[in-house]
């Protein structure tokens, strides 16, 4: 890509776009700082509200929410020992003890700078590698595209918290739901049961808001417990003190950022795994490992740089291949679809200005996080005192208004309610919901490309498959990895390392 490609997006940054970027980042930090509210829920609820915005303004705003929420979780993790988001679980290890020593400002400042620098590193990496991967992907045939889509659904089910079987069940169920509506090849209605509103399939935004927005409200209403006023919430003196430690933290920040980008680029992983790996690696290489867990600055910088670098890694695979790196980027696909865009290699051909704007916007968002965090973290912290029933009511209203506003359809509100009940039941049964969303998106892509390849095979499926080892080696390699992903759990004990570690850490801190 030429240098002009990276600067082409500047023309899209009008004053309204910048305003929505700021709004999205602030909303993200607030959501992240409030325990129980996640980036997934925030993005899913706000996607339909971007419908009337330009594609640039809508997508940049949601990216601000995504990155801001990833950082915001560190505020409550440091001040009240409760991770605002799952990816902030490791920040409690050293953030809270440091805050208890009267250095909450130092802890928040370190988390802010580490988050911003980790995010900036991931943006640079994304801008370098996403176009290269997209250029390769433009040469893919139907078999490669089918293989990548199948791998995306499989790996999401494999890595999601809980058992692999439950994750795969969730993914397969999403594929079945994706079959509702007109057949993409023959245009014959399938599984509509005579309902006209289902001819075009299940409304993706309604399903997404039900699964991650309304379902979260149902779950939160069971355990409403307002935080009591705590004096330590407002004792954040001199967050700029963290700048004195930057000279000794550069290696830590760079190493953790690399870890975050790599973990984020693997479909289905996310910030929690990156934070755990970043913290564990830092403890191994630390000159003072026994100090970590007792308020060490390096123990805050490592997980915060890693989990925020995940954003750029996850977006790299989303933009270049159309495969989301985590659950939030899976939901972000809904925003692209809502604006008539298809993330993937063709996006670089059809909308290079928008891709360039995303790179520039992500960089500006990280700078905003640093500026807002260092200057206004104490005010974001005060939002921890807002009664949870008020927040739940506001979010519920946004769910209904947003769902209705996409198509002005009461049927979509009913769809949202159905999926909310489904999401609630799945959460109670410890069945991950993210694979359903990913399967709803990738299911039609899988089916269309598989059937196109089968049609080109003209009935000689086995011969074509055998020949694919030489003509489509990338596709066969991806299918082999997918098969390995399905077989591997048979040789492993049930459960997840990252989930068990996180539970142990949180349990040990209570």
Helices and strands as residue ranges (DSSP letters): H 3-7, G 8-12, H 15-33, H 39-47, G 48-50, H 55-79, G 86-88, H 91-100, H 104-137, H 142-159, H 164-178, E 181-182, E 189-190, G 196-198, H 204-209, I 210-214, H 215-221, G 231-234, G 239-245, H 246-265, H 271-285, G 289-291, H 297-321, H 327-338, H 345-350, H 352-382, G 383-385, H 388-407, H 410-428, H 434-457, H 461-471, H 473-488, G 489-491, H 497-509
